[in-house]
Amino acid sequence: MPTLSDLARNLTSLSGPDLEWLHSLVSDWQLLADLSFADLILWAPLRESEGAASSGWVAVAQMRPTTGPTSFPDDVVGSQIAPGERPVLDTARLERRIHRESDPDWTSGVPVRAEAIPVTRDGRVIAVIERSTNLNGARTPSRLELTYLAGADDLARMVSEGTFPYPGHDITLVRSPRVGDGLLRLDAAGRVTFASPNAQSAYRRLGLAADLMGTELGSATAQLAASGAPVDESLMLVTRGRAPRETEIDVNGTVVQLRSIPLVVGGQRTGALVLVRDVTELRRRERELLTKEATIREIHHRVKNNLQTVAALLRLQARRLSAPEAQAALHEAVRRVGSIAIVHETLSHAPEEIVNFDDIADRVAMMAGEVSSPEVRVTPKITGLFGMLPATVATPLAMVLTELLQNALQHGFPHPTSEKGYLEVAAVHEPERLTVTVTDSGVGLPADFDLDSTTSLGLQIVRTLVVSELGGRLRITPRPGGGTEAVVDLPVNHDSDR
């Protein structure tokens, strides 16, 4: 389905600021649809061709209500109509007023009443909202429904007057309360003239014993929140209906989210709508997730410390041994433990079990370079990007990289040379695969080398990790021009539970 931006750029003459205004409107017009019990279709005038008396219309956005039946089960975004085909749109645009005079339409088998609301910006009508109400099953409305409809009429007038969406206000609507969560209607003085049952229940959970009707919402809310600390300024602005903002109130573990929609009609402030939602359970779950993440990070930190302690003990043990082979084996164990510790240290700072492996690769290469003898004159070089990898891939891959670099330094450059050695790690991260190539300019592979039957412990570890644990492929071949090339090809999936 084409987006609002695509349709506006390709088919209309809307300017950048006009398009931003429509984006702001569409981001918040679920409120108007729910209060109206009606479908909303945003029509923008098509770009006029030369010699044309008037332009047609293109539907650039659509919204269905959550409070009533829809009139349009099918999507209409992208549909175009010719000039004069929908008179309500033309009238609303030309006369710059809300058009309500059309008769119900029965073409779909269901009676639908259509109205047109001009979308005004800087005194110009840049688009028109078609508001279509499904009249099937119409009945006498309750006081709740009448309050909804009155609020919808006020918002519609604000859209036609260019005061909604709110100019100059960037509202963050992250899981914002909806009409059905709870609704309060305030008068110009900030007193409650209507409270839906859900809104009343939310305030009772906060500890309000009295009925909300007739109370000054700002004062009543401030008394609930009073705990010796200063009252949050945003709380008072929202509960008095003075500014289009969101806030929360937390009383004895009960958390209620509030959103204020000031109503300014005909240049006069007539009151406000306040949406109310009990988010106690939601916030409790968020706190549990934060606690869980903090616990996981602490575990990684302690594992890293324990691994460093193991590495230190192995070093002490190596110093007490006189056999060179035993010392070399313990030093290799220290490097392997160190590579795992690097991953856990990185995970201890990561908000999720996904790490930037480029940092780990740099530290592994630095660690390998430090154990290289000065006479060999080899410094590992890393090119390309590993990118973000899950912990289930990062830990074994760190060991694989450690072993390949150590193997290249130990066996590829066994003797000092007059020329500086070459050792490079090249990473290519594609959407579903990661290819790591380790290339050196050393003495190369023995003539009888066979990866499947090699007795090298390091290469056996690499093969087991790559093939068995990571499900990848490993290839070690002579490098053209001398040296060795090791290629590790891995499937990468951040959602893997491997």
C-alpha positions in Angstrom: 0.0 0.0 0.0 1.4 3.4 -0.9 2.3 5.8 2.0 1.0 9.2 2.6 4.3 10.7 1.7 4.5 8.8 -1.6 1.0 9.7 -2.7 1.5 13.4 -1.7 4.8 13.7 -3.6 3.6 11.9 -6.7 0.0 13.1 -7.1 -0.5 16.4 -5.3 1.0 19.8 -5.0 1.3 19.8 -1.2 4.4 21.6 0.1 6.8 20.1 2.7 5.2 22.0 5.6 1.7 21.0 4.4 2.7 17.4 4.3 4.2 17.6 7.9 0.9 19.1 9.1 -1.0 16.1 7.6 1.5 13.7 9.2 0.8 15.3 12.6 -2.9 15.1 12.0 -2.9 11.4 10.9 -0.7 10.5 13.9 -3.4 11.6 16.2 -6.7 11.2 14.4 -7.6 7.9 16.0 -9.0 10.2 18.7 -11.4 11.9 16.2 -12.5 8.6 14.7 -13.3 7.0 18.1 -15.1 10.1 19.4 -17.1 10.2 16.2 -17.9 6.5 16.0 -17.0 7.0 12.3 -14.5 6.1 9.6 -12.1 8.9 8.5 -10.6 9.2 5.0 -8.1 12.0 4.3 -8.6 13.3 0.7 -5.9 15.5 -0.8 -6.5 17.5 -4.1 -4.8 16.1 -7.1 -2.2 18.1 -8.9 -4.0 20.2 -11.4 -3.2 19.6 -15.1 -2.9 22.5 -17.5 -6.2 23.9 -18.7 -8.2 21.9 -16.0 -11.0 23.9 -14.3 -10.6 21.9 -11.0 -8.8 18.9 -9.7 -10.0 15.6 -8.4 -9.1 13.9 -5.2 -6.8 11.1 -3.9 -7.3 9.2 -0.7 -4.0 9.5 1.2 -4.9 8.0 4.6 -7.7 6.1 6.3 -8.7 5.4 9.9 -11.4 3.1 11.3 -13.1 3.6 14.7 -12.5 1.3 17.6 -15.8 2.4 19.2 -18.2 1.4 16.5 -18.7 -0.5 13.2 -16.8 0.5 10.2 -18.3 1.8 7.0 -15.3 0.8 4.8 -14.2 -2.8 5.4 -11.9 -2.4 2.3 -8.9 -0.1 2.1 -9.4 3.0 0.0 -5.9 4.6 0.3 -4.6 5.4 -3.2 -8.1 5.7 -4.7 -8.8 8.6 -6.9 -12.0 10.4 -7.8 -12.8 12.9 -10.5 -13.9 16.5 -10.0 -17.5 16.7 -8.9 -17.8 13.0 -8.1 -17.9 13.7 -4.4 -19.7 17.0 -3.9 -19.2 17.1 -0.1 -15.5 17.3 -0.6 -15.6 20.1 -3.1 -18.1 22.1 -1.0 -16.0 21.8 2.2 -12.9 22.9 0.3 -14.5 25.9 -1.5 -16.6 27.2 1.4 -14.0 26.3 4.1 -16.6 24.9 6.4 -17.8 21.5 7.7 -20.4 20.1 5.3 -23.1 18.1 7.0 -26.0 18.3 4.7 -25.7 15.1 2.6 -28.3 12.4 2.8 -27.4 8.8 3.9 -25.8 6.7 1.1 -27.3 3.2 0.6 -25.1 2.0 -2.3 -23.2 -0.5 -0.1 -26.4 -1.9 1.4 -25.7 -0.1 4.7 -26.8 3.4 5.4 -23.8 5.7 5.7 -23.9 9.4 6.6 -20.9 11.3 5.1 -19.6 14.6 6.3 -16.6 16.6 5.1 -14.2 18.5 7.4 -11.7 20.9 5.8 -8.1 20.6 7.0 -6.9 24.1 7.4 -3.3 25.3 7.7 -2.3 29.0 7.7 -5.7 29.9 6.5 -5.6 27.5 3.5 -7.5 24.3 3.0 -4.9 21.7 2.2 -7.0 18.6 2.4 -10.5 17.3 3.4 -11.5 14.6 5.9 -14.5 12.6 4.9 -16.2 11.4 8.1 -18.5 8.4 7.4 -20.8 7.1 10.1 -22.4 3.6 9.8 -26.1 4.2 10.7 -27.0 0.5 10.8 -28.4 -0.3 14.2 -28.7 3.4 15.2 -30.4 4.0 18.6 -30.9 6.7 21.2 -27.4 7.6 22.3 -26.4 7.4 26.0 -24.8 10.3 27.9 -21.4 8.8 27.3 -22.0 8.7 23.5 -23.3 12.2 23.5 -20.2 13.4 25.3 -18.1 11.6 22.7 -19.9 13.2 19.9 -19.7 16.7 21.5 -15.9 16.2 21.8 -15.7 15.0 18.2 -17.6 18.1 17.0 -15.2 20.4 18.9 -12.2 18.6 17.4 -13.7 18.8 13.9 -14.1 22.5 14.3 -10.5 22.8 15.5 -9.3 20.9 12.4 -11.3 23.2 10.2 -10.0 26.3 12.0 -6.4 25.2 11.8 -5.9 24.7 15.6 -5.7 20.9 15.6 -3.2 19.3 15.5 -1.7 21.7 17.9 0.7 24.1 16.2 4.2 24.2 17.7 3.6 21.2 20.0 5.5 18.0 19.4 3.4 15.4 21.3 5.0 12.0 22.0 2.2 9.5 21.6 3.8 6.3 22.9 1.1 3.9 24.0 -1.1 6.9 24.6 -4.5 6.4 26.3 -7.4 5.8 23.9 -11.0 7.1 24.2 -12.2 3.7 25.5 -9.7 3.6 28.3 -11.3 6.4 30.1 -12.6 10.0 29.3 -13.1 13.1 31.4 -14.7 16.3 30.0 -13.6 19.5 31.7 -15.1 23.0 31.4 -13.1 26.2 30.9 -12.4 26.4 34.7 -11.0 22.8 34.8 -14.0 21.2 36.5 -15.2 17.8 35.5 -18.5 17.9 33.6 -18.4 14.2 32.6 -16.5 11.2 33.8 -16.7 7.8 32.0 -16.9 4.7 34.2 -13.4 3.7 33.3 -12.0 7.1 34.3 -13.9 7.1 37.6 -12.6 3.6 38.4 -9.0 4.7 37.6 -9.3 7.6 40.1 -10.8 5.3 42.7 -7.8 3.0 42.4 -5.6 6.1 43.1 -7.6 6.6 46.3 -10.3 9.2 45.4 -13.4 8.3 47.5 -15.6 11.1 46.1 -17.3 11.3 42.7 -15.3 13.2 40.1 -18.4 15.1 38.8 -18.1 18.8 39.6 -14.6 18.5 41.1 -11.7 20.7 40.1 -9.5 17.9 38.5 -6.2 19.7 39.1 -6.8 20.1 42.9 -8.2 16.7 43.3 -5.3 15.0 41.5 -2.7 17.2 43.4 -4.2 16.0 46.7 -3.9 12.4 45.7 -0.3 12.9 44.7 0.7 14.9 47.8 3.5 13.2 49.6 5.6 16.2 50.9 7.3 16.6 47.5 6.5 19.4 45.1 3.7 18.6 42.6 4.9 17.9 39.1 4.2 20.9 36.9 3.2 18.7 33.9 0.6 17.0 36.1 -1.1 20.3 36.9 -1.0 21.4 33.2 -2.6 18.2 32.1 -5.3 17.9 34.8 -6.3 21.5 34.3 -6.5 21.0 30.5 -4.1 23.9 29.9 -1.7 22.2 27.5 -1.7 19.2 25.1 0.6 17.0 27.1 0.9 13.5 28.7 1.9 12.6 32.2 1.5 9.9 34.8 0.6 9.8 38.5 1.9 7.1 40.8 0.1 6.7 44.1 0.9 3.8 46.4 1.9 1.5 43.4 -1.1 2.5 41.2 0.0 4.2 38.0 -2.5 6.2 35.9 -1.6 7.8 32.6 -3.2 11.1 31.7 -3.4 12.9 28.4 -5.0 16.4 28.0 -6.6 17.6 24.7 -7.4 21.3 25.2 -10.5 22.5 23.2 -10.2 25.9 21.6 -13.2 26.6 19.3 -13.7 29.9 17.6 -10.7 31.4 19.3 -12.2 30.7 22.8 -11.0 28.0 25.2 -14.1 25.9 25.9 -12.5 23.2 28.1 -10.6 20.1 27.6 -10.8 16.3 27.1 -8.6 14.2 29.5 -7.9 10.6 28.5 -7.3 8.3 31.5 -5.7 4.9 31.5 -4.7 2.6 34.3 -1.2 1.4 33.4 -0.2 -0.2 36.8 0.2 -3.7 35.4 2.1 -2.4 32.3 4.6 -0.5 34.5 5.0 -3.4 36.8 6.0 -5.6 33.9 8.4 -3.0 32.5 10.1 -2.8 36.0 10.4 -6.6 36.0 12.0 -6.5 32.5 14.4 -3.8 33.7 15.3 -5.8 36.8 15.8 -8.9 34.6 18.1 -7.1 32.2 20.1 -5.6 35.1 20.4 -9.1 36.6 21.6 -10.6 33.3 24.2 -7.9 32.9 25.4 -8.4 36.5 25.7 -12.2 35.7 27.9 -11.4 32.7 30.0 -9.1 34.7 30.6 -11.8 37.4 31.3 -14.4 34.8 33.9 -12.1 33.3 35.5 -11.6 36.7 35.6 -15.3 37.4 37.1 -16.0 34.0 39.8 -13.5 34.6 40.5 -15.2 38.0 40.8 -18.5 36.2 43.2 -17.0 33.7 45.3 -15.5 36.5 45.5 -18.9 38.2 46.6 -20.5 35.0 49.3 -18.0 34.6 50.6 -18.6 38.1 50.6 -22.4 37.4 52.5 -21.8 34.2 55.3 -19.9 36.0 55.8 -22.9 38.4 56.3 -25.4 35.5 59.6 -26.0 33.9 58.5 -28.0 30.9 58.2 -25.7 27.9 55.3 -27.7 26.4 53.3 -27.5 29.6 53.9 -23.8 29.8 52.8 -23.3 26.2 49.6 -25.3 26.8 48.7 -23.2 29.8 49.4 -19.9 28.0 47.1 -21.1 25.2 44.4 -21.9 27.7 44.8 -18.4 29.2 44.2 -16.9 25.7 41.1 -19.0 25.2 39.6 -18.0 28.5 40.5 -14.4 27.8 38.6 -14.4 24.5 35.5 -15.6 26.3 35.9 -13.1 29.1 36.0 -10.3 26.5 32.6 -11.3 25.2 31.1 -11.4 28.7 32.5 -8.0 29.5 30.9 -6.6 26.4 27.6 -8.3 27.2 27.7 -6.8 30.7 27.3 -3.3 29.1 24.8 -4.4 26.4 21.0 -3.7 27.0 20.2 -6.9 25.2 21.9 -10.2 24.4 23.3 -8.6 21.2 26.8 -7.1 21.0 28.8 -5.1 18.5 31.4 -7.7 17.6 33.7 -5.2 15.9 34.8 -4.1 19.4 35.4 -7.7 20.4 37.3 -8.4 17.2 39.6 -5.4 17.8 40.4 -6.6 21.4 41.0 -10.2 20.3 43.4 -8.9 17.5 45.1 -6.7 20.0 45.5 -9.6 22.4 46.9 -11.8 19.7 49.3 -9.0 18.6 50.7 -8.6 22.1 51.8 -12.2 22.3 53.5 -12.0 18.9 57.3 -11.7 19.3 58.9 -8.4 18.2 61.2 -10.3 15.9 58.3 -11.6 13.8 57.0 -8.1 13.3 53.3 -9.0 12.6 50.3 -6.9 13.6 46.8 -8.2 12.8 44.7 -5.9 10.7 40.9 -5.9 10.6 38.9 -4.8 7.6 35.1 -4.8 7.0 32.4 -4.9 9.7 31.2 -7.7 11.8 28.2 -5.7 13.0 25.7 -6.7 15.7 25.7 -10.4 16.7 23.8 -12.4 19.3 25.7 -13.7 22.3 25.1 -17.3 21.0 27.2 -16.4 18.0 29.6 -13.9 19.5 31.1 -16.2 22.2 32.2 -19.1 20.0 33.2 -16.7 17.2 35.5 -14.9 19.6 37.2 -18.2 20.3 37.4 -19.1 16.6 39.0 -15.8 15.8 41.5 -16.2 18.7 42.5 -19.6 17.6 42.9 -18.7 13.9 45.1 -15.6 14.8 47.2 -17.5 17.2 47.6 -20.4 14.8 48.7 -18.0 12.1 51.2 -16.2 14.4 52.6 -19.5 15.9 52.8 -21.7 12.8 52.8 -19.2 9.9 55.7 -17.1 11.3 57.8 -19.5 13.3 61.1 -17.6 12.6 62.1 -13.9 12.5 62.0 -12.4 9.0 63.6 -9.3 7.4 60.2 -8.3 6.0 57.1 -7.3 8.0 54.6 -10.1 8.1 51.0 -9.7 6.8 48.0 -10.9 8.8 44.5 -9.6 8.0 41.0 -10.4 9.2 38.3 -9.4 6.6 34.6 -9.5 7.6 31.6 -9.3 5.3 28.2 -9.2 7.1 25.2 -9.8 4.9 21.6 -9.9 6.1 21.6 -13.6 6.9 25.3 -14.6 6.7 28.7 -13.6 8.0 31.9 -14.4 6.2 35.2 -14.0 8.0 38.5 -14.5 6.1 41.9 -14.7 8.0 44.8 -14.3 5.6 48.5 -14.4 6.4 51.8 -14.2 4.4 53.5 -16.9 6.4 55.2 -20.1 5.4 51.9 -21.7 4.3 50.4 -25.1 5.0 52.3 -28.4 5.1 52.1 -30.4 1.9 50.0 -33.2 3.6 47.7 -30.9 5.4 44.1 -32.2 5.9 41.7 -30.2 8.0 39.6 -33.3 8.9 42.5 -35.3 10.2 44.7 -32.5 11.7 46.2 -33.1 15.2 46.3 -29.4 16.0 44.1 -28.8 19.1 43.4 -25.2 18.1 42.2 -26.2 14.6 40.1 -29.0 16.1 38.5 -26.4 18.4 37.8 -24.1 15.5 36.3 -26.9 13.4 34.0 -28.0 16.2 32.8 -24.5 17.0 32.2 -23.5 13.4 30.6 -26.7 12.1 28.9 -28.2 15.1 27.9 -25.3 17.2 27.4 -22.5 14.7 26.2 -24.6 11.8 28.7 -22.9 9.4 31.5 -23.9 7.0 35.2 -23.8 7.5 37.8 -23.8 4.7 41.6 -23.5 5.1 43.6 -23.4 1.9 47.0 -22.1 0.6 47.0 -18.4 -0.2 48.0 -17.4 -3.8 51.5 -15.9 -3.5 52.3 -17.7 -0.3 50.7 -18.0 3.1 47.4 -19.4 4.3 43.8 -18.4 3.9 41.1 -19.5 6.4 37.4 -18.8 5.5 34.6 -19.0 8.1 31.1 -18.8 6.6 28.3 -18.6 9.2 24.5 -18.2 9.1 23.5 -15.3 11.3 20.0 -14.8 12.7 19.5 -12.3 15.6 16.3 -14.1 16.6 17.9 -17.5 16.8 17.4 -19.5 20.0 20.5 -21.6 19.2 
